[in-house]
Amino acid sequence: MRLIVSLVMLLPILLLNTCSREEKDMSAEQVIKTRDFVQISLSSSNLYNSLNFYKTLGFKEVEVHSGTAVPWAMISDGFHIFMVSQNNFPSPALTYYEKKFKDHLEILQSNGLTIQYIPSEAGRPWTAVLSAPSGIGITLIDLGGEKLPGTDIRDSLIIGKFTELSIPVPDITTSLSFWRKVGFEVTGQTDVPTNIIGISDGKINLGLYQTDSFKTIALTYAAENLHVVKDKLKSLGVKFRTAPSKKMDYPGSIAVISPDNQLIFIREKTQPL
């Protein structure tokens, strides 16, 4: 767990260096196989308020470190681990912990991606950082011998089951090209109600949206009965993106806001993408 403590201070790092190598063919499957664990990192202005919000939705505390220089906690929705850090960085972000760290870097560099490589220092693991065209940060961590917390697969959240990170993009073709180089593959596509492409790397699902209906990256969940969820959230005092009504904020969905303005979509479970 020392590895995780050292990571909190790395989250706001910006790309400074450019690494390039001669391109060679490399399949997405080869990239996927190097990945062992993915974590979603969330920025918080007040850890206590953020934890109360997510626990209201049904998230489980894995561990809390409120007495550190940068207070942070790990929570779980039963499908993914989230690190909530009282720190200012572009959020949400993706963090991958990998046993084949150097192999994965070689693949990404051969695909022509810009990477900031951070050598190991006392108390810090080997780390690499890159950024998607949409601004979402991706951090790769050398897993080494560290053990990471697992998740208990369950479906007990008020808002249902995690389905994807929904990412608004200005140019869906450019974004898809980037994510394919990182190792994601297309899982679905539609142009109703807007141009949407679903992608996955086998660890997490992303949705690319060429739209103006939302402008920040959203956590997206699927629930059995959206109107029951809406009424429950209203009774708990959860803040909605717009006042909940029969006309949903986004077709087939409602949207709520965390204390740190993290957008969360909840959709009908039967709704594709």
C-alpha positions in Angstrom: 0.0 0.0 0.0 3.1 2.3 0.2 2.8 2.5 -3.6 -0.7 4.0 -3.4 0.3 6.6 -0.8 3.1 7.8 -3.1 0.7 8.1 -6.0 -1.5 10.8 -4.5 1.2 13.4 -5.1 1.6 12.4 -8.7 -2.0 13.0 -9.9 -1.7 16.7 -11.0 1.4 16.0 -13.1 1.2 17.5 -16.6 2.9 16.3 -19.7 6.3 17.9 -20.2 8.4 15.6 -22.4 7.8 13.9 -25.7 8.9 10.4 -26.4 8.8 9.0 -29.9 9.9 5.7 -31.5 9.8 4.1 -34.9 6.2 2.9 -35.5 5.5 -0.8 -35.8 2.3 -2.9 -36.0 0.9 -3.9 -32.7 -2.6 -5.3 -32.0 -4.9 -3.9 -29.4 -5.1 -7.3 -27.8 -1.3 -7.2 -27.0 -1.9 -3.9 -25.2 -4.8 -5.3 -23.2 -2.9 -8.3 -22.0 -0.3 -6.1 -20.2 -3.0 -4.5 -17.9 -3.7 -5.9 -14.5 -5.8 -3.3 -12.6 -7.5 0.0 -13.4 -8.5 2.6 -10.9 -10.7 5.7 -11.5 -9.2 8.8 -9.8 -11.5 11.6 -8.6 -10.5 15.1 -7.4 -12.1 16.4 -4.3 -12.1 19.8 -2.6 -13.3 18.3 0.7 -12.8 14.6 1.3 -15.4 14.3 4.0 -18.2 15.8 1.9 -17.2 13.7 -1.1 -17.2 10.5 0.9 -20.6 11.3 2.4 -22.0 11.9 -1.1 -20.7 8.6 -2.6 -21.7 6.6 0.5 -25.3 8.0 0.1 -25.3 6.5 -3.4 -24.2 3.1 -1.9 -20.4 3.2 -2.5 -18.4 1.2 0.0 -15.3 2.6 1.8 -12.3 0.5 1.2 -9.8 2.7 3.2 -9.6 6.3 4.3 -6.5 8.4 5.1 -7.7 11.7 6.3 -4.6 12.6 8.4 -2.1 12.7 5.5 -0.7 15.8 3.8 -3.1 15.1 0.9 -6.2 13.4 2.4 -7.5 10.5 0.3 -9.7 7.5 0.3 -10.5 4.4 -1.7 -14.1 3.5 -2.4 -15.8 0.9 -4.5 -19.1 0.6 -6.4 -18.7 -3.2 -6.5 -17.2 -3.1 -10.0 -14.3 -0.6 -9.9 -12.0 1.0 -7.3 -12.1 4.8 -7.1 -9.4 6.9 -5.4 -10.9 10.2 -4.1 -8.1 12.6 -3.4 -8.4 16.1 -1.8 -6.3 17.5 -4.5 -6.8 19.6 -7.6 -6.3 17.7 -10.9 -8.3 17.0 -14.1 -10.9 14.6 -13.0 -11.9 11.8 -13.5 -8.6 10.2 -14.5 -7.5 6.6 -15.2 -4.7 4.9 -13.4 -3.4 1.5 -14.5 -1.2 -0.7 -12.3 0.8 -3.1 -14.4 3.2 -6.0 -13.9 4.5 -5.6 -17.5 5.1 -1.9 -17.1 8.1 -1.6 -19.5 6.5 -3.8 -22.1 3.4 -1.6 -22.2 5.5 1.6 -22.5 7.3 0.1 -25.5 3.9 -0.6 -27.2 2.5 2.8 -26.5 5.7 4.5 -27.7 5.8 2.4 -30.9 2.2 3.6 -31.6 3.5 7.2 -31.6 1.9 8.4 -28.4 3.4 11.2 -26.3 4.4 10.0 -22.9 6.0 11.6 -19.8 8.2 9.0 -18.2 9.0 9.5 -14.5 12.0 7.5 -13.2 11.8 5.8 -9.9 12.8 7.8 -6.8 12.9 7.0 -3.1 9.4 5.9 -2.1 8.0 6.2 -5.6 7.2 3.6 -8.2 8.1 3.8 -11.9 5.4 6.0 -13.5 4.3 7.2 -16.9 1.7 9.7 -17.9 -0.2 10.5 -21.1 -3.3 12.5 -22.0 -6.1 11.8 -24.4 -7.3 14.5 -26.8 -10.4 15.1 -24.6 -8.1 15.9 -21.7 -8.6 12.8 -19.6 -5.3 11.8 -17.9 -3.9 8.3 -18.0 -1.3 7.2 -15.5 0.6 3.9 -15.8 2.2 2.5 -12.5 4.7 -0.3 -12.2 2.8 -2.8 -10.1 5.9 -4.7 -8.8 5.0 -6.9 -5.9 2.4 -4.7 -4.4 -1.1 -6.0 -3.7 -4.1 -3.9 -4.5 -7.6 -4.0 -3.1 -10.2 -6.1 -4.9 -13.9 -5.4 -5.4 -16.9 -7.5 -4.4 -19.1 -7.8 -7.4 -22.5 -6.6 -6.4 -25.4 -4.5 -7.6 -26.4 -2.6 -4.5 -25.9 1.0 -5.5 -29.0 3.2 -5.6 -27.9 4.3 -9.1 -27.4 0.7 -10.4 -24.4 -0.8 -12.2 -21.4 1.0 -13.6 -21.5 1.0 -17.4 -18.9 3.5 -18.7 -17.0 6.8 -18.4 -18.9 9.0 -20.8 -16.5 11.4 -22.6 -17.6 14.4 -24.7 -15.3 14.9 -27.6 -15.0 17.6 -30.3 -13.9 15.1 -33.0 -14.9 11.5 -32.4 -12.6 10.2 -35.2 -9.5 11.8 -33.7 -10.4 10.5 -30.2 -11.1 7.0 -31.5 -7.7 6.9 -33.2 -6.0 7.8 -29.9 -7.9 5.2 -27.8 -7.2 2.5 -30.3 -3.5 3.2 -29.9 -3.9 2.8 -26.2 -5.5 -0.6 -26.7 -9.2 0.0 -26.8 -11.6 -1.7 -29.2 -15.0 -0.6 -30.5 -17.9 -2.4 -28.8 -20.8 -0.4 -30.2 -21.8 2.6 -32.3 -24.8 4.7 -32.9 -25.7 8.2 -34.3 -29.0 8.5 -32.3 -29.4 10.8 -30.4 -25.9 11.9 -31.3 -22.7 10.3 -32.6 -21.6 7.8 -30.0 -18.9 5.1 -30.0 -18.5 2.6 -27.2 -15.0 1.2 -26.6 -13.3 -1.1 -24.1 -9.9 -2.4 -23.2 -11.2 -5.3 -21.3 -10.8 -3.5 -17.9 -13.1 -0.5 -18.3 -15.7 0.8 -20.8 -15.7 4.3 -22.3 -18.2 6.1 -24.3 -17.1 8.8 -26.8 -19.8 11.4 -27.5 -19.6 14.0 -30.2 -22.1 16.2 -28.5 -22.8 19.6 -26.9 -25.4 18.2 -24.4 -22.7 17.8 -21.7 -19.1 19.2 -21.5 -17.4 17.2 -18.7 -16.6 13.5 -18.3 -19.4 11.6 -16.6 -19.6 8.4 -14.6 -22.5 6.5 -16.1 -24.6 3.8 -14.4 -27.6 1.7 -15.4 -30.6 1.2 -13.2 -33.6 -1.1 -13.5 -36.2 1.6 -12.9 -35.1 5.1 -13.5 -38.2 6.8 -11.9 -37.7 4.8 -8.7 -34.1 5.9 -8.6 -35.1 9.6 -9.3 -37.6 9.6 -6.4 -35.0 8.0 -4.0 -32.3 10.5 -4.9 -34.7 13.4 -4.5 -35.6 12.1 -1.0 -31.9 11.9 -0.1 -31.3 15.5 -1.2 -29.0 14.6 -4.0 -28.3 17.5 -6.4 -29.6 17.1 -9.9 -28.0 18.6 -13.0 -31.4 20.0 -13.8 -34.6 19.7 -11.9 -35.9 16.1 -12.3 -39.0 15.8 -14.4 -40.7 13.3 -16.7 -38.6 14.8 -19.5 -35.2 13.5 -18.6 -32.0 15.5 -18.8 -30.5 13.3 -21.5 -32.6 10.8 -23.5 -33.4 7.8 -21.3 -31.3 9.1 -18.3 -31.1 11.5 -15.4 -28.0 13.4 -14.3 -26.8 14.2 -10.8 -23.9 16.3 -9.5 -21.4 15.5 -6.7 -20.2 18.2 -4.2 -17.1 18.5 -6.5 -19.3 18.9 -9.6 -18.6 15.4 -10.9 -21.3 14.6 -13.4 -23.1 11.2 -13.0 -25.6 9.8 -15.5 -28.1 7.1 -14.6 -29.8 5.4 -17.5 -32.4 2.7 -18.0 -30.7 -0.7 -17.8 -32.1 -1.7 -21.2 -30.8 1.4 -23.0 -27.9 0.5 -25.4 -24.7 2.4 -25.2 
